[in-house]
Amino acid sequence: MSEFIITGGSRLEGDITVSGGKNAVLPIMAASVMARTPCVLHNAPDLVDVRVMSEILRGLGAVVERVNSGRSLYIDPSDLSNTVVDEALMRQVRSSIFLIGPLVARMGKATVSYPGGCDIGQRPIDQHLKGLAALGVAFEEAHGNIVAQAPKLQGADIHLDIPSVGATENIMMCASLAPGVTVIRNAAKEPEIVDLQGFLNSMGARIRGAGTDVIRVEGVESLQGCEHTVMPDRIEVGTLMVAAAITAGDIYIPNAVAEHVQAVTSKLREVGTSVTVLHRGIRVIGSHRRRPTDVKTLPYPGFPTDMQPQMMALLSIAEGTSVISETVFESRFKQAEELGRMGAQIRTEGRTAIIKGVPRLSGARVVSTDLRSGASLVLAGLAAEGETIVSGIHHVDRGYERLERKLAALGAKIIRQE
C-alpha cells in the first residue's frame, strides 16, 4: 500500500492551479449517457473515482477515452446497450448512484447495487428514490440490487425532505427527458449543481434555477452531445488555502472561484489568515499566530463538511480552544484520534469536537480512513516537527489529483512511497 512520507516545517509558497471538481465531474459523466452523440469534458481530473466511473460507463456500452493530453474525457454513449451497473465497481464509488436517473431516462430501465464510497456515516438514497418515483419510476429489490423501470416518465412537482445534493442532481437529469414540467423544491444549492445544469443545457435540456432552492425543468425529447469545461474543485481550493494557513505560507490559486469558498475564507480570516480575492484567483498568506474559532458544518453556502477535517488540523495548533459542530455526517471525526497521535488535544462528544490548541504537532505514523481525513493528516504533517507517514492514501487519491506533486511544487517535503 502506498504512503506519503512528509518532513514538516517547510513554508509553502508559490502559484498552484487546482484540478476540475470531483463532485462536479462525476454526475456530469453520469448525465452523458443520456446523449445520442459524443461528449467532451474538459478539465476532467484524473482521479480514482473518475477512472472507476469510466469503467462503469464502458460496461454499459459507452466509449470512454482520455484525450487532449489527458486533460479531457471523450465519452460516446451512442451505442449504449447495457442497463446493469457492475456491482463491484459501484461499491467503489458512491457517485455511481447518479446513473439511475439518466439510465432510466435513456433506456427505460436501470439495475444498480447500493453505492460505496467513504465510510463517514449514513448517506441514505431515499430522497433519490422518492424524487424519481414521482417522475414515474418504479423500484423493486432483487438479489440485493435495485431494479428501476419507467415505461413512461412524466414531469412532477417534487419537494425534497432535505436539500440533498445527489437527489437534486439525479432528479434534474431524469426530468430532462420527462415530458412536461418538473419543479424541484428545497433543492440543494451547491455550485456543482449549477455546473451540471450548464452541461445539461448545453446538451439541449431546459433547466433553470440551479443554485437556488427551486429548480424548474422542462422535459425535451432528446439530448445531444456537447463540450463542457468542468468547474475548479472548490474543496481542493479550500484544502490548499488551509495548507497556506497551517504552514504560515503564501499561496496563490489563479483559477479559484472566490464565491465557491466564501465560508472557508471567512473562517480562515477569523483564524488570522490573510485572504485576498483577486481578479482571477485567491491569494492566501498564513500567520504564525493562529486564533481559535468555532465551526459548524452546513449545506452550501454554509461551511462545507468536506472541509471540516482540514479545519480541525489547523485549529489543533491555534492559540486557544475551538469547537467544531458536525451537522451533516455523524461519523466524520475519525481523523481526531490520528491527529492525537501527533500531539493534538481533541475531545469528541457525539457530533461535537472540542479542540485545545497546542504550540506544535509532532510527526508520527498515522492512517487515513477516508478522503478528507486523509487530507487533514497530510496538512498536519506539513506543519509538524519531524517525519509523518500517512498510510491509506488510496482514499486521498479518490479526490485529489496528484496532491503530493502539487504540494511539492509549493516547497513541501513530501514523497509517495509505493
C-alpha positions in Angstrom: 0.0 0.0 0.0 1.2 3.5 -0.8 2.2 6.0 1.8 3.0 9.7 2.0 6.3 10.5 3.8 6.3 14.1 4.9 9.0 16.1 6.6 7.2 19.0 8.2 8.3 22.6 8.8 8.5 24.0 5.2 6.7 27.2 4.4 4.6 26.7 1.3 5.0 29.4 -1.4 4.0 29.9 -5.0 1.2 29.6 -7.5 -0.8 26.4 -8.0 -3.7 25.6 -10.3 -6.4 23.2 -8.9 -8.0 20.4 -10.9 -11.5 20.1 -12.1 -14.1 19.3 -9.4 -14.5 15.7 -8.3 -18.1 16.3 -7.2 -18.9 18.1 -10.4 -17.4 15.7 -13.0 -19.0 12.5 -11.6 -22.6 13.5 -12.1 -21.8 15.1 -15.4 -20.2 11.8 -16.5 -23.4 10.0 -15.5 -25.5 12.6 -17.4 -23.5 12.0 -20.5 -25.3 8.6 -21.1 -28.4 10.5 -22.0 -26.8 12.0 -25.1 -27.2 10.5 -28.5 -23.8 11.7 -29.7 -20.4 12.1 -28.1 -19.5 14.5 -25.3 -16.1 16.0 -24.4 -15.4 17.1 -20.8 -12.5 19.5 -20.5 -10.6 19.9 -17.2 -11.7 16.4 -16.2 -9.5 15.4 -13.2 -7.6 12.1 -13.3 -8.9 10.6 -10.1 -9.5 7.1 -8.9 -13.3 7.8 -8.7 -13.2 9.1 -12.3 -11.4 6.0 -13.5 -14.0 3.8 -11.8 -16.9 5.8 -13.3 -15.2 5.5 -16.7 -15.1 1.7 -16.3 -18.8 1.7 -15.3 -19.7 3.6 -18.5 -17.6 1.3 -20.6 -19.5 -1.6 -19.1 -22.8 0.0 -20.2 -21.5 0.2 -23.8 -20.1 3.7 -23.9 -16.7 4.6 -25.4 -14.6 6.5 -22.8 -11.1 7.8 -23.6 -8.7 10.3 -22.3 -7.9 13.0 -25.0 -6.2 16.4 -25.2 -3.0 15.1 -23.5 -5.1 13.5 -20.8 -6.8 16.7 -19.7 -10.2 15.9 -21.3 -12.6 12.9 -21.4 -14.3 11.8 -24.6 -17.5 9.9 -23.9 -19.5 8.4 -26.7 -22.8 6.8 -25.4 -24.4 6.5 -28.8 -24.3 2.6 -28.7 -25.3 2.2 -25.1 -26.5 -1.4 -24.8 -26.5 -2.4 -21.1 -28.6 -1.1 -18.2 -27.0 -3.2 -15.4 -24.3 -1.3 -13.5 -21.4 -3.6 -12.4 -21.8 -4.3 -8.7 -18.1 -4.5 -7.9 -17.4 -1.1 -9.5 -20.5 0.5 -8.0 -19.4 -0.5 -4.5 -16.2 1.5 -5.0 -17.7 4.9 -5.8 -20.8 6.4 -4.2 -21.5 8.7 -7.2 -22.5 5.7 -9.3 -26.0 6.1 -7.8 -26.3 9.1 -10.2 -26.7 6.6 -13.0 -30.3 5.5 -12.0 -31.9 8.7 -13.3 -30.0 9.0 -16.6 -30.3 5.3 -17.5 -34.0 5.1 -16.8 -34.5 8.3 -18.9 -32.4 7.0 -21.8 -33.1 3.2 -21.7 -36.3 2.9 -19.6 -34.5 0.6 -17.0 -31.6 0.5 -14.7 -30.2 -2.1 -12.3 -27.8 -0.9 -9.6 -26.5 -2.1 -6.2 -26.2 0.1 -3.2 -23.3 2.5 -3.7 -20.0 2.6 -1.9 -17.6 5.4 -1.1 -16.2 6.7 2.1 -17.5 5.4 5.4 -18.4 8.7 7.1 -21.8 7.9 8.3 -25.3 7.1 6.9 -25.9 8.5 3.5 -29.3 7.1 2.5 -30.6 7.2 -1.0 -34.3 7.6 -0.1 -34.5 11.1 -1.4 -33.2 9.9 -4.8 -35.8 7.1 -5.0 -38.7 9.4 -3.7 -37.9 12.0 -6.4 -37.5 9.6 -9.2 -40.7 7.7 -8.2 -42.6 11.0 -8.5 -41.4 11.1 -12.2 -42.9 7.6 -12.8 -40.0 5.3 -11.9 -41.0 2.1 -10.2 -38.5 0.3 -7.9 -38.1 -3.2 -6.7 -35.3 -5.0 -4.9 -33.9 -8.2 -6.4 -30.9 -10.2 -5.0 -29.7 -7.1 -3.2 -29.9 -4.9 -6.3 -32.3 -2.0 -7.0 -34.2 -2.5 -10.3 -35.7 0.7 -11.6 -38.2 0.8 -14.5 -40.1 3.6 -16.2 -42.1 2.7 -19.3 -43.3 6.3 -19.3 -41.9 9.4 -17.4 -43.9 12.4 -16.5 -42.9 15.8 -15.0 -43.9 16.3 -11.4 -43.8 18.8 -8.5 -41.2 17.4 -6.0 -40.4 18.6 -2.5 -37.2 17.1 -1.0 -37.3 16.4 2.7 -33.7 17.6 3.0 -31.7 19.6 0.4 -29.8 16.5 -0.8 -27.2 17.3 -3.5 -27.2 13.9 -5.0 -31.0 13.6 -5.1 -31.3 17.1 -6.6 -28.9 16.1 -9.4 -30.4 12.7 -10.1 -33.9 14.2 -10.4 -32.6 17.0 -12.6 -31.1 14.5 -15.0 -34.1 12.2 -15.3 -36.5 15.1 -15.5 -34.6 16.5 -18.5 -36.2 13.7 -20.7 -39.5 13.5 -18.8 -42.5 15.1 -20.7 -44.0 18.1 -19.0 -42.6 20.3 -16.3 -40.7 19.2 -13.2 -40.3 21.6 -10.2 -37.8 20.6 -7.5 -38.4 22.4 -4.2 -36.0 22.5 -1.3 -33.3 21.8 -3.8 -29.6 21.8 -2.8 -27.7 24.9 -3.9 -24.1 23.7 -4.4 -22.1 25.1 -7.3 -21.7 21.6 -8.7 -25.5 21.6 -9.3 -25.1 24.8 -11.3 -22.3 23.2 -13.3 -24.5 20.2 -14.0 -27.3 22.5 -15.2 -24.8 24.2 -17.6 -23.8 20.8 -19.0 -27.4 19.6 -19.4 -28.5 22.8 -21.1 -25.6 22.6 -23.5 -26.9 19.1 -24.5 -30.3 20.7 -25.2 -32.1 20.5 -21.8 -34.2 23.3 -20.5 -33.4 23.9 -16.8 -33.3 27.0 -14.7 -32.9 27.8 -11.1 -29.8 25.8 -10.2 -28.1 27.5 -7.2 -31.5 28.4 -5.7 -33.9 26.2 -3.7 -36.3 25.9 -6.6 -35.3 24.3 -9.9 -37.6 24.1 -12.9 -37.1 21.5 -15.7 -39.0 21.4 -18.9 -38.6 18.0 -20.4 -37.3 17.6 -24.0 -37.5 14.7 -26.5 -33.7 14.1 -26.8 -30.3 15.3 -25.8 -27.2 15.6 -27.9 -23.5 15.5 -27.0 -21.6 18.7 -26.3 -18.3 20.1 -25.0 -18.1 21.3 -21.4 -15.4 22.6 -19.1 -15.7 21.2 -15.5 -15.6 23.8 -12.7 -12.5 24.0 -10.5 -12.6 21.8 -7.4 -13.7 24.1 -4.6 -12.7 21.5 -1.9 -9.2 21.3 -3.3 -9.1 25.1 -3.3 -10.1 25.1 0.4 -7.6 22.4 1.2 -4.7 24.5 -0.4 -6.0 27.6 1.5 -5.6 25.7 4.7 -2.2 24.4 3.6 -1.1 28.1 3.4 -2.6 28.8 6.8 -1.1 25.8 8.6 2.4 26.4 7.2 2.3 30.2 7.5 2.8 30.1 3.8 1.9 32.3 0.8 -0.1 30.6 -1.9 -1.8 32.0 -5.0 -4.5 29.9 -6.7 -5.2 31.5 -10.1 -8.3 29.6 -11.1 -10.1 29.6 -7.7 -13.7 30.9 -7.7 -13.9 33.1 -4.6 -17.7 32.8 -4.4 -17.4 29.0 -4.0 -15.2 29.2 -0.9 -16.7 32.2 1.0 -17.4 30.2 4.1 -13.9 28.8 4.3 -12.5 32.3 3.6 -14.5 33.7 6.5 -13.2 31.2 9.0 -9.6 31.5 7.8 -9.8 35.2 8.3 -11.1 34.6 11.8 -8.1 32.4 12.5 -5.8 35.2 11.4 -5.0 34.2 7.8 -4.9 36.9 5.1 -7.2 36.0 2.2 -7.2 38.4 -0.8 -9.6 37.9 -3.6 -8.0 39.0 -6.9 -9.4 39.4 -10.4 -8.6 35.8 -11.4 -8.0 33.9 -8.2 -7.2 33.9 -4.5 -4.0 34.7 -2.5 -3.7 33.2 1.0 -1.0 34.2 3.4 -0.8 32.4 6.7 0.3 33.7 10.1 2.5 32.1 12.8 -0.1 33.1 15.4 -3.5 31.4 14.8 -6.6 32.4 16.7 -9.2 29.8 17.7 -12.7 29.9 16.2 -15.9 27.8 16.2 -17.1 26.0 13.0 -20.5 24.5 12.2 -20.9 22.5 9.1 -24.0 23.2 7.0 -25.2 22.7 3.4 -23.9 25.2 0.9 -23.4 28.2 1.3 -22.6 27.2 4.8 -19.2 25.7 5.9 -18.7 22.5 3.9 -18.5 19.2 5.7 -15.8 18.2 3.2 -13.6 20.9 4.7 -14.2 20.1 8.4 -11.3 17.6 8.9 -8.8 20.0 7.3 -10.0 22.8 9.5 -9.6 20.6 12.5 -5.9 20.1 11.7 -5.4 23.9 11.5 -7.3 24.6 14.8 -5.2 22.0 16.6 -2.3 24.5 16.6 -4.4 27.6 17.2 -3.8 29.6 20.4 -6.9 28.7 22.4 -9.9 26.4 22.4 -12.1 25.9 19.3 -15.4 23.9 18.8 -16.4 22.1 15.7 -20.1 21.1 15.3 -20.7 18.5 12.5 -24.3 18.6 11.4 -24.1 16.7 8.1 -22.5 13.4 8.9 -22.4 11.6 12.2 -19.1 9.8 11.7 -16.8 12.5 10.5 -14.3 12.9 13.4 -12.2 9.8 12.6 -9.2 12.0 12.0 -9.3 13.3 15.6 -7.7 10.1 17.0 -5.0 10.2 14.4 -4.3 13.9 15.0 -4.0 12.9 18.7 -1.1 10.7 17.8 0.7 13.8 16.5 0.1 15.6 19.8 -3.3 17.4 19.1 -5.6 17.7 22.1 -9.1 16.9 20.7 -12.1 15.6 22.6 -15.2 14.4 20.7 -18.7 14.2 22.1 -21.1 12.9 19.5 -21.2 15.5 16.7 -19.1 18.0 18.6 -15.3 18.2 18.8 -13.5 20.4 21.3 -10.0 21.3 20.2 -7.5 22.8 22.6 -4.7 24.2 20.5 -1.1 23.1 21.2 2.1 25.0 20.2 3.2 22.4 17.8 2.5 18.9 16.4 5.0 16.1 16.2 5.5 13.7 13.3 4.0 10.3 13.7 2.7 7.3 11.7 -1.0 7.8 11.0 -3.7 6.2 9.0 -6.2 7.8 6.6 -9.7 6.3 6.9 -11.5 8.4 4.3 -10.8 11.0 1.7 -11.0 14.2 3.7 -9.5 12.8 6.9 -6.5 11.8 4.7 -6.2 15.4 3.5 -6.3 16.7 7.1 -3.4 14.3 8.1 -1.3 15.5 5.2 -1.9 19.1 6.3 -1.0 18.2 9.9 2.2 16.6 8.6 3.2 19.7 6.7 3.1 21.7 10.0 4.5 19.0 12.3 8.1 18.7 13.6 9.9 15.7 12.2 8.6 13.0 9.9 5.0 12.0 9.4 4.0 8.8 7.5 0.4 8.8 6.2 -0.9 5.4 5.1 -4.2 4.6 3.5 -3.6 7.3 0.9 -5.7 5.5 -1.7 -8.6 7.4 0.0 -6.8 10.7 -0.8 -6.3 9.7 -4.4 -10.1 9.4 -4.8 -10.5 13.1 -4.6 -7.1 14.8 -5.1 -5.2 14.6 -8.4 -1.5 14.0 -7.6 -1.7 16.0 -4.3 1.8 15.3 -3.4 3.2 16.8 -6.6 1.2 20.0 -6.1 2.4 20.4 -2.5 6.0 19.6 -3.5 5.8 22.3 -6.2 5.0 24.7 -3.4 8.0 23.7 -1.4 6.6 20.8 0.7 8.9 17.9 1.6 6.6 15.1 0.6 7.1 11.9 -1.4 4.9 9.0 -2.3 6.3 5.6 -1.3 4.8 2.6 -3.1 
